[in-house]
Amino acid sequence: MSYEEAGRKGGEQTAKNHDKEFYQEIGEKGGEATSENHDKKFYQEIGAKGGSQSSNSSNSSNSNSSSNSNNSSRSNNSNNNN
């Protein structure tokens, strides 16, 4: 079994065993840990990156479909490498 397949199966099992509240709690913990480990400059840099990406796309649905096709081709490529 590949690492990719094992990760997918583990994620599916976790999703079956936990509810929305579980994911909200771990997301909040992750956000708190990130804020403890990074300074204001870090958030300014990632904010600028996010802002530049969204301002470059004139139509968000085109941007999303392009992103999705890139993700699926990456996924297909990773399957071929196993």
Stockholm file with secondary structure:
# STOCKHOLM 1.0

chainA/1-82         MSYEEAGRKGGEQTAKNHDKEFYQEIGEKGGEATSENHDKKFYQEIGAKGGSQSSNSSNSSNSNSSSNSNNSSRSNNSNNNN
#=GR chainA/1-82 SS CCHHHHHHHHHHHHHHHCCHHHHHHHHHHHHHHHHHHCCHHHHHHHHHHHHHHHHHCSCHHHHHHHHHHHHHHHHHHHHHTC
#=GC SS_cons        CCHHHHHHHHHHHHHHHCCHHHHHHHHHHHHHHHHHHCCHHHHHHHHHHHHHHHHHCSCHHHHHHHHHHHHHHHHHHHHHTC
//
